[in-house]
Amino acid sequence: MNSRIFTIFSKISRIILMLFAASGFMFSAFAFQDTSEEDELARMQAQLNAEVASKPFLAEKPEEVDAYIKSMLEKNIKPEEYKGTHWRPGYTCRDLLRYNWTQYRNCRYYYRYHGRYYY
């Protein structure tokens, strides 16, 4: 009877050890997954930062725009229609600022002269 109890006890202890080992393996797999997700997020953030930093920053420069508009109005020069590729319906001049400061300035002049945005 003692040997039978010992056999049952040893089987139970092996099962418990296997469960502990499996739970430890699962825990380490989840910990590794969290680390890899954090690494992936950090890599993606670094890539996004590099993309943003690579694009030029174009400020509005309202004094320069107003001086340009004033000089063009004094010369009575009619602004040209938009010839670029970035204008979309629903845009304002500020939307052009992300592409080109000169297009932004010309749009502001066009808007001041005609009272509307490009078609």
N, C-alpha and C positions, 0 to 999 in steps of 0.2 A: 504494500500500500504506500509506503514511503517513496518507493521508486516511482510509482505512478504519480504521486503528488509532485515529486521533483520534476518529472517529465512535463507535466501540465504547467508547472511554474516556469520551467525553462522556455517552453513554447510561448507563454504569455510574456515573459521578459523579452524574448526575441521580437515579438510583435510590437511591444512598446518601444524597443530600441529602433525598429524599422520605422515606426511612426515618427519618432523624434528625428531620425535621420531625414525622412521625407519632408517633415515640416521645416527642418533646417535648410534643406536644399531649396524648398519653395521660397522661404524667406530670403535666401541669398539671391535667388532668381529675381524676386521682386525688387530687392535692393539694387541689383545690377540694372534692372529696367529703369528704375527711378534715376539712377546715375546717367544712364545713356540718354534718357529723355531730357535731363537737365543739360547734358553736353550738346544735344541736338538743338535745344532752344538757345543756348549760348552761341552756337555756331550760326544759327539763323539770325539772331540779333546782330552779331558782328557783321554778317553779310549785308543786312539791311542798313546798318550804320555806314558801311563803306559805300553803298549805292547812294545814300542821301548825301554823304560828304563829297562824292565825286561830281555831283551836279552843281552848277554855279548858283550862287545866291544872288538874285536880282531884286534890289530894293526899289521901292516906288519912286523915290526922289521927287517929291511933289514940287519943290522949288524949281528944279530943272525943267520939269514938265510944264509948269505954268509959264516959265520964261520962254520956252519953245513955242507954246501956244500963242502967247502974246506977240512974239516976233513974227510968227506966221500970219496972224490976223492983221498986224500992221502992214505987212507986205501984200495983203489981200490974196494969198495963195490958197487955192481950193485943195482940200485934202484928197488924196487918191483913194480909190476903193481898195479893199483888202486884197492882197495878192499872195499871201502866205498859205500855209497848209494846215494851220492849227485852229482856225476859227470854226466854231460849231454853233448851231442854233441854241439860244439860251445863254450863251457866254456873255460876259462883260469884259471890259478892258483888263480887269484884274486877272482874268483867266489866261490872258496872253502873257502876263508877266512871268509865268513859270517857263516860258519858252524863249522869249526875247524881249529885252527892255525897249528896243527901238520900236517894235511892233506895238508894245503897250503904249508908248508915248504917242505914236501915230493914231492909235485907236482913240486915245483921250482927245486928241485934236479933232479927229473925225466926229466924235460924239459932241464936242463943244460946237463945232461948225454946223452940223446937220441936226443935232438934237436927237439922234438915234444911233443905235449900233449898226455894225455891218449887217448885210443880208446874208 
